[in-house]
Amino acid sequence: MRKPPELDAGETLAGRQKATTGNAEVGFARGKKGDALVVAVRCQGAGTVKVAVRPVHVSFPLECLAGKVSTIYNQVAVSGVNRDGTVSVEAPPAVR
């Protein structure tokens, strides 16, 4: 689980968190009008990860499995986030 999810052509990295065990938070810069926000989360270890994206008020779970790397991509259509935001991940201590 050393490599982060790959970006598609035309996508710009807004923020990235290195491998972490348990809870984490990463900030991202505001976007331009017409941009979409794509949140990619990769995990390993048994447990459910809860992801919250602020200020766009989006949240979703990701079921993580022991011995398997799971990845989820969620795209949020926004009309332009006019302020910086954060992606918060709440995870059990056994989940990386």
Secondary structure, DSSP 8 states (H G I E B T S, - for coil): --S-----TT----------SS-EEEEE----TT-EEEEEEEEESSEEEEEEEETTTEEEEEEEBTTBEEEEEEEEE-S---S-EEEEEE--TT--
